[in-house]
Amino acid sequence: FLTDRRLPVTNNISERALRRLALGRNNWLFVATDEGGRVNATLVTLLASCEMHGLEPYAYLRTCSA
């Protein structure tokens, strides 16, 4: 980034993505069962995929459940 000014100085996008995992890790300690852990992992993966593809997660879940 020192020679090419088009490159960003920070990596905020990557840090924000990792922060979600770090905060969630503390919450996931209290998942009661293995099945609950699998459901949580599936939901987190679905929400991350929605975000990655520019979809609004709540609207996506509403249309999929209809």
C-alpha positions as CSV (number, residue, x, y, z in Angstrom):
1,F,0.0,0.0,0.0
2,L,3.0,2.3,0.3
3,T,3.7,2.3,-3.5
4,D,0.1,1.8,-4.8
5,R,-2.3,4.3,-3.3
6,R,-5.3,2.4,-4.5
7,L,-4.8,-0.2,-1.9
8,P,-6.5,0.4,1.5
9,V,-4.4,1.1,4.5
10,T,-6.6,-0.9,6.8
11,N,-8.2,-4.3,6.6
12,N,-11.5,-3.4,8.4
13,I,-13.6,-5.8,6.4
14,S,-11.5,-8.8,7.5
15,E,-11.4,-7.7,11.0
16,R,-15.2,-7.2,11.2
17,A,-15.7,-10.7,9.9
18,L,-13.4,-12.2,12.5
19,R,-14.9,-10.1,15.3
20,R,-18.3,-11.8,14.7
21,L,-16.7,-15.2,15.3
22,A,-14.8,-14.0,18.3
23,L,-18.0,-12.6,19.9
24,G,-20.0,-15.6,18.9
25,R,-17.5,-18.0,20.4
26,N,-18.3,-16.7,23.8
27,N,-22.0,-17.1,23.3
28,W,-21.7,-20.6,21.7
29,L,-20.2,-21.9,24.9
30,F,-23.7,-22.3,26.3
31,V,-25.3,-24.2,23.4
32,A,-27.1,-27.0,25.3
33,T,-26.8,-29.9,22.9
34,D,-24.9,-31.1,19.8
35,E,-28.0,-30.6,17.7
36,G,-28.3,-27.1,19.0
37,G,-24.8,-26.5,17.9
38,R,-25.4,-27.8,14.4
39,V,-28.5,-25.7,14.0
40,N,-26.6,-22.6,15.2
41,A,-23.7,-23.3,12.8
42,T,-26.2,-23.7,9.9
43,L,-28.0,-20.4,10.7
44,V,-24.7,-18.5,11.1
45,T,-23.5,-19.9,7.8
46,L,-26.7,-19.0,6.1
47,L,-26.6,-15.4,7.4
48,A,-23.0,-15.0,6.4
49,S,-23.7,-16.3,2.9
50,C,-26.6,-13.8,2.6
51,E,-24.3,-10.9,3.6
52,M,-21.6,-12.1,1.3
53,H,-24.0,-12.1,-1.7
54,G,-25.6,-8.7,-0.8
55,L,-28.9,-10.1,0.4
56,E,-30.8,-8.9,3.4
57,P,-31.0,-12.0,5.7
58,Y,-34.4,-11.4,7.3
59,A,-36.0,-10.8,3.9
60,Y,-34.3,-13.9,2.5
61,L,-35.6,-16.0,5.4
62,R,-39.1,-14.7,5.0
63,T,-39.3,-15.6,1.3
64,C,-37.7,-19.0,1.9
65,S,-40.3,-19.9,4.6
66,A,-43.3,-18.7,2.7
